[in-house]
Amino acid sequence: MAKTNPGRFFEDYTLGQVIEHAVPRTVSGGERALYHALYPARHALYSSDAFAQASGLPKSPIDDLSAFHVVFGKTVPDVSLNAVANLGYAEGRWLKPVYEGDTLRSTSEVIGLKQNSNGKTGVVYVRTRGMNQNDDVVMEYVRWVMVRKRDVDAPAPETVVPALSKVIAAEDLVIPEGLDFSNYNFALSGEAHRWGDYEVGETIDHVDGVTLEEAEHMLATRLWQNTAKVHFDATFRPDGQRLIYGGHIISLARALSFNGLANAQMIVGLNGGAHANPAFSGLTVKAWSEVLDKAETNVPGVGAIRLRLVATKGGAPFELRGEDGKYLPDVLLDLDYWALMPV
């Protein structure tokens, strides 16, 4: 009997299947330092214990996206080891901050299946939850992945595409216990722009760019134990290139957004997201944002802002889709999220 794990193929998934993902991970202060080394991340709440304590938290949390990558990485051997591409996200919520010393693990439930017309691949929809050592759910999200079939002659399952919310209602966002921006220090945060300074429909060119390096994305995938073959094995793709992990692009774009959105501190909701085009080493990534919505909260000094974050291959800002409605070739990422900002 084979001892190695070839990964699941499309026909190995069944609707309602619950997968307990292996290898829990305890995060440390090194996690924060390495995250800041991989990306030019400068949001003050995640850089300074003192700043976080002045904002009502016990200390600086692990960056929301870093925690997301840990939870996501646990799922890869069971969900996307044989993936062609990770297609999108929805209904993501950060429910509790993750701190140094917390141990994270993940479970996923299969909530949808759809075989593609070519009969060689199918799309698997999963709802993933990340838990800490106390079994508290720290985050949850839905993603869908295109996965290869082992046997093209295997019968197609009944098509079930889950009905997913396009936007998380502002009242369903969870604000961390104790968070208080009423005495927020704008000098230390890096910008004076607050919630009231942004208008729905406003667009922001984040100006800066970062050229992708092979070593950095490989370090990131290893850090988060993302074992998808397309990221590691250059022989797995016909073009002989290793695909940049989509989470690497998300974190890079979020870090670039600091210039113009330095006070969009905590990510609390992920409404949707698409990896529009593949990314490879040598590309230069730039980013722009659009303010999609704003909402008041009942927490002192805290407002919620809904943002579209777009990463490009250095293309012109504020251009997203062509006349045919499809993403332009220069667009790498289209992410729709809620963040918390001082009012």
C-alpha positions, -999 to 999 in steps of 0.1 A, spaced: 0 0 0 14 34 -10 26 55 19 28 88 0 0 112 -7 -7 122 -43 -33 147 -32 -70 147 -39 -84 149 -74 -118 163 -85 -136 130 -82 -123 125 -46 -146 152 -33 -182 148 -22 -208 174 -12 -209 179 26 -175 163 31 -156 177 61 -118 176 60 -97 181 91 -64 195 79 -32 182 94 -3 199 112 -14 227 135 10 256 136 21 278 165 29 313 154 57 333 170 73 367 169 94 354 141 63 351 120 57 389 123 94 397 115 95 374 85 62 388 72 76 423 74 108 411 56 88 396 28 66 426 22 70 464 29 43 461 56 41 492 78 6 494 93 12 506 128 -12 483 146 8 453 134 42 469 139 41 481 175 29 466 207 27 501 222 5 514 194 -18 483 196 -21 488 234 -30 525 229 -57 512 206 -72 489 233 -56 456 223 -33 436 247 -5 437 222 2 438 184 -16 409 166 -1 389 139 -10 406 106 -45 396 95 -32 383 61 -3 364 78 -28 346 99 -50 340 68 -20 325 50 -13 301 79 -49 289 79 -49 287 41 -17 268 39 -31 240 61 -57 234 35 -35 231 5 -25 193 7 -62 184 9 -78 210 -13 -55 224 -39 -24 201 -42 -35 192 -77 -51 226 -85 -48 243 -118 -57 276 -102 -72 291 -71 -102 310 -86 -118 332 -60 -129 340 -24 -161 351 -7 -178 354 27 -145 359 46 -145 372 81 -118 377 107 -134 369 140 -106 371 166 -71 386 164 -42 361 163 -14 367 187 21 353 192 19 319 208 -15 310 193 -18 276 176 -38 276 144 -55 246 127 -80 244 98 -111 225 87 -129 227 54 -164 216 42 -171 209 6 -201 231 -3 -201 229 -41 -189 209 -71 -190 216 -108 -172 196 -135 -159 217 -163 -170 212 -199 -136 198 -210 -142 168 -186 -105 171 -174 -110 194 -145 -137 206 -120 -143 234 -96 -144 226 -59 -160 251 -34 -150 248 2 -158 268 34 -127 269 56 -125 278 93 -93 285 112 -93 277 149 -69 285 177 -58 263 206 -90 271 225 -112 260 196 -122 296 189 -129 303 153 -105 331 144 -115 333 107 -137 317 80 -139 321 43 -151 304 11 -128 297 -18 -132 278 -50 -104 260 -69 -101 243 -103 -87 208 -97 -75 182 -121 -94 149 -125 -75 116 -120 -97 98 -145 -113 118 -173 -139 90 -177 -150 93 -141 -187 104 -140 -194 140 -133 -210 147 -99 -243 166 -97 -235 202 -102 -240 223 -70 -228 259 -71 -234 275 -37 -252 308 -34 -227 332 -18 -232 367 -5 -215 393 -27 -210 416 2 -207 410 40 -232 434 57 -214 459 78 -234 449 109 -220 413 105 -184 425 108 -167 415 140 -147 442 157 -120 429 181 -129 432 218 -114 463 234 -105 481 201 -108 518 206 -95 544 181 -107 575 201 -71 584 210 -55 573 178 -20 587 171 -20 599 134 16 610 137 28 575 145 5 558 120 22 576 91 -7 595 76 -34 620 87 -62 607 65 -91 593 86 -124 576 77 -142 609 71 -116 620 45 -125 592 21 -155 594 -3 -173 565 -19 -161 562 -55 -127 577 -47 -97 560 -63 -62 560 -50 -30 552 -69 -6 537 -44 24 548 -66 50 524 -55 60 491 -71 78 459 -62 95 435 -86 87 399 -79 117 377 -69 118 339 -72 134 336 -38 108 357 -19 77 339 -32 94 305 -26 102 315 10 66 327 14 51 294 2 74 274 25 67 297 55 30 290 51 35 253 41 16 259 8 26 227 -10 7 232 -42 27 217 -71 23 247 -94 43 269 -69 71 245 -62 77 222 -92 88 239 -124 80 207 -144 43 208 -134 34 236 -159 40 233 -197 58 266 -197 83 255 -171 76 284 -147 66 283 -111 33 302 -105 35 329 -78 13 320 -49 -18 342 -50 -15 350 -13 19 365 -20 3 390 -45 -25 398 -19 0 406 8 22 426 -15 -7 447 -28 -19 453 7 15 464 18 17 488 -12 -17 502 -3 -1 517 29 8 547 7 -27 563 7 -44 540 32 -20 538 61 -49 541 86 -70 512 71 -56 491 99 -75 459 105 -90 437 78 -122 422 91 -141 411 60 -134 396 26 -163 401 3 -147 387 -28 -116 382 -47 -102 369 -80 -67 361 -92 -73 376 -126 -41 366 -144 -10 345 -134 21 361 -119 57 350 -124 90 361 -111 104 392 -128 70 411 -130 67 445 -112 36 447 -91 18 480 -86 -16 486 -68 -45 509 -67 -77 511 -46 -113 522 -49 -135 532 -20 -167 511 -25 -186 518 7 -183 532 43 -202 523 74 -203 536 110 -198 512 139 -208 513 176 -172 511 187 -154 543 199 -135 561 171 -138 531 147 -153 533 112 -155 506 85 -144 512 50 -150 488 20 -122 489 -5 -114 473 -38 -77 465 -40 -63 459 -75 -28 446 -82 -14 450 -117 17 441 -137 26 478 -137 -3 488 -159 -22 521 -158 -41 526 -126 -79 525 -124 -83 502 -155 -98 469 -146 -119 453 -174 -121 455 -212 -151 462 -233 -158 424 -232 -162 426 -194 -131 404 -189 -102 414 -167 -74 432 -187 -42 412 -192 -23 435 -168 -46 428 -138 -33 403 -113 -57 406 -84 -91 421 -77 -99 420 -40 -129 434 -22 -125 438 16 -136 457 47 -111 474 69 -113 493 102 -102 529 103 -102 557 128 -130 582 124 
